[in-house]
Amino acid sequence: MRPLADAQRDVLDAMERLPVTSMSLDQCLGLVLAEDVVAPHPVPPFANSAMDGFAVRATDVMSPPVSLAVLEDVPAGSVARSAVTPGTAIKIMTGAPMPEGADAIVIVEDSKSSDDGHVTLLVSASPGDHVRRAGGDIAEGSTVLAAGTRLNPMHLGLLASVGISEPVVVRRPTVAVLSTGDELAPADAPTLRPGGIHDSNRPMLAAVLAELGVGVLDLGIVPDDARLLRSVLGEAASNADAVLTSGGVSMGEYDLVKQVLGELGHIDFWRVAMQPAKPFAFGFLGMTPLFGLPGNPVSAMVAYEQFVRPALLRRMGATLLFRRRSPAVLTSPVATNSDKTVFVRVRVEIGVEGVTATPSGGQGSNVLSALAAADAFAVVPVGVGEVAAGADVDLEWFRSPEARSYEEVLGG
């Protein structure tokens, strides 16, 4: 069997980055920056008030209460016509530019206005109080986001804040997805024929690809027909940046995918030292990479996480390819195969005493319900045959812990 790390390295080393393009911000979620973004101007672009209040000279309010003449009101988006001079103040709204001569803000809650055009300030102020300095968030010429950053909603807001409306990103890939096998039926099939099962892999894989920000070309279920399979795979290779199949890559006599792939391209069929997902196919149909996943749904998902997702992120230009890991304590013993890296599906709880992981159900490669109930994989390395209750394990997070309930946060 091929060690997992060696197989991952071979897959990733074969990945080439897709072409780059400029795209509008509303199309960039999940894409990866192809070059550093440098701030063309500071943020904020000018010193401004952080609060509604009064712009003053700090020296004028050292001994409160102090009465000052109000020269004018300055809302956000306007600029003061007057300068603050000794004995004066300017009423100012949050975000409005600091008037000339002022060096502090006294918030409106600490003031008392009168009808004679004056305001009484009830507290003292120091220079810089409630003032956002120019460039206090981002300095002009600084790197806002580095190449290789995969853009999330906050990144998009950050780019907008420096006036970048069309960043240079790596093009969004399209992945063709198909399931194979005479036994499969779509989820909306009214009845299952004897020996038939619903196809769970294709909807699941299409969903995780969409979650990754990848375009999905759903080619449906392909029966065990060599001519049809060749045609569909040829279409997939011509119209997608990667092809993802599930089923037909093990050692069985009827695994037609293996036969057809061997005819169409340079495809390797590996037995990887991992559980689940030992059988895995990888290679190229022409210039298009193909990933052949096992047919059992948990195996398909584990293989996706360990091979396909990192490979696609690499093609997208990302620098962070793998899921994050963190430690936890196992709550019950788990027996594993010491010859393989084993991925145990676990529920995770975070409490005052730390992070605990509990197997989420049956660990068979067909038990999709346990995967659906899990938050993470507890990764058991090669050489460990059994993990005792109370032992430390590494969690590989493929889903965040469940959110807190209404009652837990707000009570009642």
Backbone hydrogen bonds, N-H to C=O, Kabsch-Sander energy under -0.5 kcal/mol:
donor,donor_aa,acceptor,acceptor_aa,energy
2,R,271,R,-2.7
7,A,3,P,-2.2
8,Q,4,L,-2.7
9,R,5,A,-2.4
10,D,6,D,-2.3
11,V,7,A,-2.1
12,L,8,Q,-2.7
13,D,9,R,-2.6
14,A,10,D,-0.8
14,A,11,V,-0.8
15,M,12,L,-1.4
18,L,315,R,-2.7
21,T,169,V,-3.0
23,M,167,P,-1.9
25,L,165,S,-1.5
27,Q,24,S,-2.3
28,C,25,L,-1.7
30,G,151,L,-2.9
31,L,28,C,-2.4
33,L,149,T,-2.4
34,A,168,V,-2.7
35,E,168,V,-0.8
37,V,145,L,-2.8
38,V,36,D,-0.6
39,A,142,S,-2.8
43,V,138,I,-2.7
48,N,132,R,-2.3
49,S,96,A,-2.2
50,A,130,H,-2.7
51,M,130,H,-0.5
53,G,92,I,-2.7
54,F,106,V,-2.4
55,A,90,I,-3.2
56,V,104,A,-2.6
58,A,56,V,-0.6
60,D,57,R,-2.0
61,V,58,A,-1.4
62,M,59,T,-0.7
66,V,121,L,-1.9
68,L,66,V,-0.5
68,L,119,V,-2.7
69,A,87,G,-2.2
70,V,117,G,-3.0
71,L,69,A,-0.6
71,L,89,A,-2.7
74,V,91,K,-2.3
78,S,75,P,-1.8
84,V,100,E,-3.1
85,T,83,A,-0.5
88,T,85,T,-2.0
89,A,69,A,-2.5
90,I,55,A,-1.7
91,K,72,E,-1.9
92,I,53,G,-2.8
93,M,74,V,-2.2
95,G,49,S,-2.9
96,A,93,M,-2.0
98,M,47,A,-2.5
102,A,99,P,-1.5
103,D,56,V,-2.4
104,A,56,V,-1.5
105,I,129,D,-1.9
106,V,54,F,-2.4
107,I,105,I,-0.6
108,V,52,D,-2.1
110,D,107,I,-1.9
111,S,108,V,-1.4
112,K,120,T,-2.0
114,S,118,H,-1.9
117,G,114,S,-0.7
119,V,68,L,-2.4
120,T,112,K,-2.9
121,L,66,V,-3.1
121,L,119,V,-0.6
122,L,110,D,-2.6
123,V,110,D,-0.5
128,G,103,D,-3.6
129,D,126,S,-2.3
131,V,128,G,-1.8
132,R,48,N,-3.2
133,R,131,V,-0.7
135,G,44,P,-2.4
136,G,133,R,-2.1
137,D,43,V,-2.1
138,I,43,V,-2.7
141,G,39,A,-2.7
142,S,139,A,-2.1
144,V,37,V,-3.1
144,V,142,S,-0.7
145,L,37,V,-0.9
148,G,33,L,-2.6
149,T,146,A,-1.7
151,L,31,L,-3.4
151,L,149,T,-0.6
156,L,152,N,-2.0
157,G,153,P,-1.9
158,L,154,M,-2.2
159,L,155,H,-2.7
160,A,156,L,-2.2
161,S,157,G,-1.8
162,V,158,L,-0.8
162,V,159,L,-1.0
163,G,160,A,-1.7
164,I,159,L,-2.5
165,S,163,G,-0.9
169,V,21,T,-3.1
169,V,167,P,-0.7
170,V,32,V,-2.4
171,R,19,P,-3.2
175,V,215,G,-3.1
176,A,242,A,-2.6
177,V,217,L,-2.5
178,L,244,L,-2.1
179,S,220,G,-1.9
180,T,246,S,-1.6
181,G,222,V,-2.1
184,L,181,G,-1.3
185,A,197,I,-1.7
189,A,186,P,-2.0
196,G,193,R,-2.6
197,I,183,E,-2.9
199,D,185,A,-3.0
200,S,198,H,-0.9
204,M,200,S,-1.7
205,L,201,N,-3.3
206,A,202,R,-2.7
207,A,203,P,-1.8
208,V,204,M,-2.2
209,L,205,L,-2.1
210,A,206,A,-2.2
211,E,207,A,-2.4
212,L,208,V,-1.4
213,G,209,L,-0.6
213,G,210,A,-1.1
214,V,209,L,-2.4
215,G,173,P,-2.8
217,L,175,V,-2.7
218,D,216,V,-0.7
219,L,177,V,-2.8
219,L,217,L,-0.7
222,V,179,S,-3.2
225,D,223,P,-2.5
229,L,225,D,-2.8
230,R,226,A,-2.4
231,S,227,R,-1.9
232,V,228,L,-2.7
233,L,229,L,-2.6
234,G,230,R,-2.1
235,E,231,S,-2.2
236,A,232,V,-2.6
237,A,233,L,-2.5
238,S,234,G,-1.5
239,N,235,E,-1.6
240,A,236,A,-1.1
241,D,174,T,-3.1
242,A,174,T,-0.9
243,V,289,P,-2.3
244,L,176,A,-3.1
245,T,291,F,-2.4
246,S,178,L,-1.0
247,G,293,L,-2.4
255,D,252,G,-1.3
256,L,254,Y,-2.2
258,K,248,G,-1.2
258,K,255,D,-0.6
259,Q,255,D,-1.0
260,V,256,L,-2.7
261,L,257,V,-2.8
262,G,258,K,-1.8
263,E,259,Q,-1.1
263,E,260,V,-0.5
264,L,260,V,-1.9
265,G,261,L,-2.2
266,H,284,F,-1.4
267,I,265,G,-1.1
268,D,282,F,-3.3
270,W,268,D,-0.6
270,W,280,F,-3.4
272,V,270,W,-0.6
272,V,278,K,-3.1
273,A,2,R,-3.0
274,M,272,V,-2.6
275,Q,341,T,-2.4
280,F,270,W,-1.9
281,A,292,G,-2.4
282,F,268,D,-2.5
283,G,290,L,-1.6
284,F,266,H,-1.9
285,L,288,T,-3.0
286,G,284,F,-0.8
287,M,285,L,-0.7
288,T,285,L,-1.8
290,L,283,G,-3.0
291,F,243,V,-2.8
292,G,281,A,-2.9
292,G,290,L,-0.5
293,L,245,T,-2.9
293,L,291,F,-0.7
298,V,365,S,-1.9
299,S,365,S,-0.9
300,A,296,N,-2.6
301,M,297,P,-2.1
302,V,298,V,-2.6
303,A,299,S,-2.6
304,Y,300,A,-2.2
305,E,301,M,-2.5
306,Q,302,V,-2.3
307,F,303,A,-2.2
308,V,303,A,-1.1
309,R,304,Y,-2.9
311,A,307,F,-1.9
312,L,308,V,-2.8
313,L,309,R,-2.4
314,R,310,P,-2.0
315,R,311,A,-2.2
316,M,312,L,-2.0
317,G,314,R,-1.3
318,A,313,L,-2.6
319,T,148,G,-1.3
321,L,319,T,-0.8
326,S,395,L,-1.5
328,A,393,V,-2.0
329,V,355,V,-2.1
330,L,391,A,-2.7
331,T,357,A,-2.5
334,V,387,V,-2.6
336,T,385,G,-3.1
338,S,336,T,-0.7
340,K,337,N,-1.8
341,T,273,A,-2.3
342,V,340,K,-0.6
342,V,380,V,-2.7
343,F,275,Q,-2.8
344,V,342,V,-0.7
344,V,378,A,-2.5
346,V,376,A,-2.5
347,R,358,T,-3.2
349,E,356,T,-2.2
351,G,349,E,-0.6
351,G,354,G,-2.8
354,G,351,G,-1.6
356,T,349,E,-2.6
357,A,329,V,-2.5
358,T,347,R,-2.5
360,S,345,R,-2.1
367,V,364,G,-1.7
368,L,366,N,-1.7
370,A,367,V,-0.6
371,L,367,V,-1.0
372,A,368,L,-2.6
373,A,369,S,-1.4
374,A,371,L,-1.2
375,D,346,V,-2.7
376,A,346,V,-1.7
377,F,396,E,-2.4
378,A,344,V,-3.2
379,V,377,F,-0.7
379,V,394,D,-2.8
380,V,342,V,-3.0
380,V,378,A,-0.7
383,G,338,S,-3.2
384,V,381,P,-1.5
385,G,383,G,-0.6
387,V,334,V,-3.2
388,A,386,E,-0.5
390,G,330,L,-3.5
391,A,388,A,-2.0
393,V,328,A,-2.6
394,D,379,V,-0.7
395,L,326,S,-3.4
395,L,393,V,-0.5
396,E,377,F,-3.1
397,W,324,R,-1.8
397,W,395,L,-0.6
398,F,375,D,-0.9
398,F,396,E,-0.6
399,R,375,D,-1.6
409,V,405,S,-1.9
410,L,406,Y,-3.3
411,G,406,Y,-0.6
411,G,407,E,-1.6
